[in-house]
Each structure stands twice: as C-alpha cells, then as structure tokens.
Amino acid sequence: MTLSRTFQRIAPIVAALLALSCVSGARFSPGSSGVGDPLYPGLGNGGYEVSHYTVSLDVDVDRNFISGSTGIQANAKKGLSSFNLDLRGLTITAISVNGLPATYTRDGNELTIVPSRPVPARASFQVDVAYEGQPSPDHVPSFGFPVGWIKYRTGIYAAGEPWGSSTWYPVNEHPSDKASYTLVLTVPEPYEVAGIGELTGVIDNGDSTTYTWEARDELASYLVGVAISRFDEIVVEGPQGVPILNMIQETIEEPVERHLENTSKMVGFFNDTFGPYPFESFGSIILDAPFAALETQTRPIYGFDILRLAGERVVAHELAHQWFGNLVTPATWEDMWLNEGFATYAEWLWLDYKSPNDEFAAFWENTWRPDYGPPGKPSPEAPFGQTVYQRGAMTLHALRTDIGDDAFFRTLREYVLRHAGGNVSTSDFVAVAEEVSGKNLDGLFRAWLYDDVTPSAPE
C-alpha cells in the first residue's frame, strides 16, 4: 500500500482526533450508521435528528442528470465526532458542517461525515452536501416496480417508500426522523414540477423554470415526492376550505376526472370518521408511467393504470394514509400494518358508506385466507405483502366487532389526536383501544397480529 493511499484512509480519523483535542473536557463519539430497525437494521442513522431539508437541484431531464445541493438543519442528541447520512450513488463535490469544510468517507449507501469541529450535544448544526450524477433507482423485495428517482418515457418521478429518497438526496432515511422540506427544482422548458406541500415560487429563467414546493408539516422521508413532466391542473375546494389540487400529466388521453370526482366527499367523510384533515391541502399527481400508487404527503402519486383499474378505491386508500402513516407514523417498519391495514380498512368504510349494502360480509368472503401470515411480524423478504393490507384490515374489523362501533370509532379518533405528528408502535394503538373500550384486548391482538394462521371471521 502506498503512503498516499494510507493517508487517504486514515485522514478522517486524524481529523476527528485533532478536532477532539480542541474541545477540552467534552465527550464526543460517532453517530451510529443505522437505527436498528427490526426489519431493516441498517436504515437511518443515530446521534441526531433532522428538523429541515432544503433540496436544490438542477435537472437535465433528457440526460436524467441532477446537480445541486441539500442543506440539512439538525440537532445533535449527543456529542458527535462524526455522523452518517444515507446516499445511494451520485458524486459528492463538497461537504461542509456549520460552514466549515468537512471530510467524509463512503461505504455503500453510508456517507460518514467528519466535521472539522465536533458537534456538541444538544447543539443545532447545519450540513451542506453538494453533489451530482445520474440517480439509480433501487428495488424492494415484493415490489413490482423500482423505488427512488425514476426516469420514464415522458418524464421523471421520485417515490421513496421505503428507502428510495436516498437515490436523489442525502437523508436520515428512517420514518422515526420526521422533518419539514423545501424542494427547489430547476427544469428545462417545457417541463413542469409537481410536488408535495404548497407551491410557493415559480421563476422563469428563460430556457428553464425554477419551482419551489414547501412541505411545512414534518414528514418521513419515504413520503417525499416530486414529478417532472407537463401537467393539467384541476383545483377544487374541499370541506372546511381544504384546497384540492390535482396535477394530471398531459399525455394521458383518457378522462381522469371521473376517478377523482368524489375526493371532496371522501375528505368530508374521513374528517368525520378520523378527525379533521391534518394538512394544508390535498390532491394527486397522476402520471402516464408504470407505477402503482404512493401516499406522498398531501399529494399522492398514481400511475394512471392503477387509477383506471382501482378507481376511487385507491384514492380512498391514499387519502386515509394522510392520517394513518403520514400524520401518525410508525416508529419502525415492523409496524407498517398501522399504515396499510388502516388504509385498506378505510377503503371498506368508504365503499360501505357509499353503498350500505352489507359490504363487510363481502369483504370478508373475498379477502379471508388462512395463510396471510402475521401482520405484526412482516417478513423482510416480502414486507409489503397482503398480510399487512388485508389481514391488517381484518384485525381492525375484529376489534370493531369485539368492542362495538362507538368504542371503535372513538378509538380511531383518540389514537389520531393523541399521536398526531409523532411516531407510534402497535402497543400505542392497543393502549388507546383498551383505554377507550375498558377491555383487556391482549388475546384479540395476539391472535390477529401474531398467530401464524389467520383467525376465523368474527361473528
């Protein structure tokens, strides 16, 4: 090994030791390279929490090439000699911490940053990462499509669940660390940018346009989404003045509006069922792309094929996620039934509300199977299988049958109210259900969430 190669490998360690020597009496250590998620232990990073991301990118759509920077405002949970971010591919051109150049190393998707001065415990700090390259999507077991930054025939979209956001910006990629976002994307004419949150700026640069989308409510990184194409916009006013903005890709020739015409009524129904709609606006981004659907916060992304196939049922599903998954977010991926089971059950509730003809008997008949597997223990090899959707929804109906409608719907509203904006586990939901109903529900939840064989339908 040459001297120069040896120095390259030890330089970050030397920098950290020199920095430590300058801070008398303080204790610093590296942040962990994962948060120990039961399903995916390597996701996320420890030692700090992010409060805000500013992602500023120039996008060459034809080449599928991005260049720019991400600014990260964070708070140290302990004294940090170094810390990690998640970033897949892309070439880093510069990194600074609190305005001072920082050194870094990379190992697969782990970006380890060594600040020139350690970050004290409980201190706020700013990280800026400049980078460029062609993003490469990733694949998730049991998904039928790639995740992350995706180039398709007529545009680009970015959909992050569960670990796709790190394909286009450096991030603490775990749902337990929620943050607000500013997304600033510059695209060549005639492209437009659809995003989450609120459109707060459009700047005409002549041969390009800069769009700024602000997501002021904190969200998990997998709920960040953008799309680049050309769009028709349809704006309607929903219940309680909630604006509904639908952005539909121009190349879709079939009528789309019929699948969205009941969205305002759905918002009103779920307002009454779960509590007030939690964000500034709602809507959809509908793409002429091979994609299913994702509950990106405030504005879910749909491939038109899934919308044509599932109709307003998938709209109800993604809308319900705004409460279950987006506002109230699982602390780990192992509890994803709290997302998917609740959103699937919301589909049933909406269809039953529209046509109250004993729909739930049909749902049981059409969905019950003995071999779904336990939704409280999803497999890392098939994390988004039907167990968390269908058996998760059946768990909720079993609870409803056991404790009665009044206690069940009070449980849903209290669960949302109590944990709004935070992270939850299954035990948090069970605690609310037991408190509201006054019953010990250990046996019911153990059978429905953790037994290998699906229980029989409740009477």
N, C-alpha and C positions, 0 to 999 in steps of 0.2 A: 504494500500500500504506500502511495506517495505521501510526502508531507502535506501537500495541498489538500488531498482528499481527506487525510486525517483531520486537518484543521476544519474543513467543512463540516465534518461530523460532530466535532466537539464544540464548535463555535457557539451554538445556542446554550450549551451547558456553561461555558465560560462566561457568557453574557449574563446569565441568570445569577451565577455566583458573584460576579462583580457588582451587580445591582443589589444583591442581598447585603453585601458588605457595607453598602452606603446607608443602610437603614438600621440604625443601632437599636437593639432590643426588640425588634419586631419579628414575628414569626410568619413565614411565607412557605407555601408548598404548591405543587401543581394542581390545577383543577382536573378532575377525572375525565377520561376520554369516553365515558358512557354513563348513563344514569342508572343502569341496572334494571331496565325494563324486563319484567318476567318473560315476555315474548321475544323481544329484541334487545338484549342487554347492551349492545354497542351503540344504540341510538342516543342522541343527545349528549350533553356534556355537563360536568358538575363544577361547582365553585362559584357560580354567578347566575344571575337572572337578567334577561334582556327586557328592557322597557319599550324600546322603539327601534325599528329598522327603517332606513331610507335607502331604497334600491334605485339607483340612477343608471340607466343603460341606454346606449345607442344600439339599435338593432338593424343589421343588414338582413332583411327578410330573405332575399333571393339566395344569399350565401349561408343563411342560418348562422350568422356570426354576431356575437354580442361583445361589447366593450363598455367599461364603465366602472362603477364602484358601489359598494354597500357600506353605509355608515351604521354602526351599531352602538346604541346607548344601553349600558348595562350597569348592574350593581353587584359588587363582589360580596359573596356570602362568607368569605374568609380571605385571609391574605394570600394573594396569588403571585407566585413566581412565574407561572405560565398558565395558559388555559387553552382549550380546544374549541374549534368550530367544525361543523360538518360541511364539506365541499367536495363535489364529485367532478373530477376532470377540471378543465379550464386552467389557464395560465395566470399566475399571480404576478403582477408587475410592481406592487408596492404595498406595504402594510405599516400602519402607524397606530400607536396607542397613546391617547391623550396628546396628540400632535407630534410625538417623537417617534422616529423610525424604530421598528421592531424587527427582530429576527424571527424566523419560522422554519419549521420542517413539515414534511408531508409524508404520510404513511397510508396509502389507500385513500379512504374518504376522510381521514382525520388530518386536520390542519392544526398544528400545535404552534401557538404564538408565544414568544418570549419578549415581554416588554422591556424597554431599556431601564425602566424603574418599576419595581414590583408594585402591584395594586394593593393598597391596604384593605383590610376587612371593613365591610360596610361602606366602602367608597363607591361613588359613581365614577364610571370611566367611559371613554369613547374609543371605539375601534373603527378604523377605516381600512378597507381592503379594496385595492384596485386590481382588476383582472380582465381577461378577455379570452375568447375562444369560441368553439362550436360546442354547444351543450349536447351531451349524450344522454338520452333517456335511460331509465333503468326498468327492471322487471320485478314484479312481486309474485310470489307463489300464489296460484289460483286466480290471478288476474288474467283477463283475456286481452289486455292491452297494456302498452308501456306506460310508465309514470314519469312525471317531470316535465321538462321543456320538450315539446313535440312539434316538429315540422311536418305539415301535411300538404296536400296538393294545393290548397288555396289559402294557406295561412299558417299560423303558429298558435299553439295554446300551451299553457302551463297549468298542470293539475298535480297536487303534491302528495296525495294520500298513498302510503304512509310516509315515504321518505323521498319524494320527488322534488321538493323545494330546493334541496342542496345541489340539484343539477344546474341551477341558474343563479344562486346567490349563497354566500356563506351564512350559516344559520345554526342556532342551537336547536337541532331538529328532533324535538320531542314534545308531545302535547302538554306536558306538565309545565312548560315555559311559554306562556302566552304574552304577546306584545302587540302594540299598535304598529301601523305601517304607513309609509309614504312610498308610493310607486311612481317613478318618473321615467317614462319610456319615450324615446325619440325614434320615430319610424319614418321611412321614406314615403313620399306621396306615391300612390293614393291610399296607403294603408291607414287604418284607424286602430286605436287601442280600446278594448273593453276591459273593465276591471271591477274589483270589489270596492265596497265603500262608496265614497262620493267623488264625482269628477270635479276637481277644484281648479283645474287650469288646462287651457289649450293654447299653445303658442305656435303660430305659423312661422316657420323658418324659411319659407320659400320652397325648397325642394324636399323639406321634411316637416314633421309636426311633432311637438312635444306634448304629451298627455300626462297630467298628474292626477292620480287617484289616491285618496286619503281614506284609510280604514282606521277610524279614531277609537273604535272599541277593540279591546285586546282580543287576539285570536291565536289559535295554534297554527304552527307553520304549514300544516297539511291543508289548511283552509284558505291559503293564499292562492289566488288565481288571476291570470290575465289571458287575453286572446288578442291576436293581431290579424285583422282581415279588413273587410269593408262591411258595414252593418247598417241595417234599417233599425230605427229606434221607435218604440211604442211606449208611451208614458201614460199611465192611468193613476188615479188617486185611490188608494186603498182605505180600509177602515181606520178611523182615528187620524186621518191625514197622512198615513204612511204612503210615500210615493213608490210606485212600482214601475221600474224601468226594465223593459225587455229589449235586448240587443240581438238582432237576428241577422245572421250572415246573408248578404245579398244574393249569393249564388244558390240559395235554397229556393227552388222553383215552386214547390208545393205550398199550400197555405198552412201557416203555423198557428195563427191566432186562435183557431178553434181548440187547440190543446191548452191554451192559456186563459180562455175566457172566464173561467171560474176562479182564477187566482185570488182576486179580491175577496170573494166569498169564503175561500179557504182560510185566508188570513183572519177574517172575522170569526170563523168557526173555531180555529185554533186559539185565537185570543180568548174566547170564552172557555175553552177546554183546558188550556195550559197556563194562561196568564197573558198579559199584554205582549205583543210582538216586541222583541228586545232591541232592535237596531234601528238606525236612521231610515233605512229604505230596504226595499226588496226588489226582486226581478229575476231575470235569467239572461244567460248568454247561450245562444243556440248556434251550433256550428255544423257546417257541412263537412264533418270529419268522422272518422271511425273511432268513436268514443261512446262510452255509456253515459254516466252522469256522476257529478260530484257536488257536494253541498258547500262549495266555496262560499265564504261568509257574505251574506246579504245578496249574492247574485250567483246562484248555482250555474254550473256549466253542463250543457247537454249536447251530446251528439244527436243530430236530428233523427237518426234511425231509432234510437231508444225512445225518443219522444213520440214518434209515429207509432211505435209498437205498444208502448205502455200508456200513452196518453196522460190524462191528468192524474193518474195514479202515481206516476213517478214525480210529478210536480208536487203532489201532497207529501210524498216521501222526503224530498229535498227541502221543502218548506218546514216540515216538522223538525228536521235536523237543526234548524236555526235555534230552536230551544234545546234539543237533545243532541249534544255533540258540539255545537258552536257556543251557545251561552253557557251550558253546563257540560264540561269537557272531561272525559275520563283521564285519570291521573296516569294510567298505563294502558297499553294496547290490549292487555288481557281482559279489560272490562269493556271491550268495544260493543258488547251486546247492549250496553246502555245507550249507544248510538243507534245501532242498526235494528235491534229489537223494537225500540221505541218508535223509530221512524216507520218501520213496517206496520206496527200496530196502528199508527196514525193513518196509514192508508186505509186500513179496515174501518177505522172510525169515520173517516170522510165518506167512504162509499156507503156505509150504513146510514150516515146522516142524509146523504143524497137520496137513497132508496131504502128506507127502513123496512126491508122485507126479510127479516131473519138472516141477514147476510153472514153473521158469525158462524152459523151452523155450516154454511157452505165453505167458509174459510177453513174450519176445522177439517171438514171432509176432504178438501182439496190439498191441504198442506201437511196434515199429520203423517209422520213416518216414525218407525221405531228407532231408526239408525242415524238420526241427525248428529248425535254426539252432544256433549255438554257445552252449552254456550258460555258458561262461566270459565271454561278452560279450553279456549280455541287452540287449534294446532298452528304452530309457526309455519308449517308446510301448506296449510290451507286456511289462512287467517280470516278470509272473507267468504267462507263457505256459508251454506244455507243454515247451518246451526245457529249462528248469531242473528240471522234475519228471522227465519221462520220460527224456530224454537224459542228465540228470544221474545218474539211477539206472543207466542203461545204462553210463555211464562207470565206475561202481563195479564193475559185473559184469565189464566188460572188464578192469579191474585185477585182480579176483579170479581170472579165468581165466588171466591172464598170470603172476601171482606165486604162485598156489596158495592153497588155503584157509587153511593155517596162517599164512602170512605176511600174508594179507589181514586175518584177524580179529585178529592181533596188531597190525597197523597201526591198525585202528579203536580198539582199547583204548589203545594208546600215544598216539594223537592226542588222545583224550579226556583221558587222565591228564595229559599234558604241558601242555595248554592249558585245563584246567578253570578256569572263572571269567573267562577272558580273551577277547580278540578275535583273530581269525585271518584269514588270506588263503589263497587256493588254494596259494600257494607253501609255506605251512606244512604243509598236508596232503601235498603232493608230497614235501617233505623227509622226513617221517616214513615214507612209503611206500618211498622209496628207501633210507633207513637200515635199515629192518626187512628189506626184501627183498634188499638188496645189489645192486640193479639200477639202471641208468640208465633212467628212465621218461619222459624228455622227449618222445620220439616218441609214446608212447601218450597222454599227457595233451594234447599239442598237437593230435593228431588228434580226440580225443573232445570236448575242451572248446573248441577254437578254429577248427577247419575248418568251412567253411560247410555241407558235405554230411555227413550222419551216416555214420560208417564202417559197414562191414558187421559183422554179428554175429560175435563171436569164436568160433573153433572149440571 
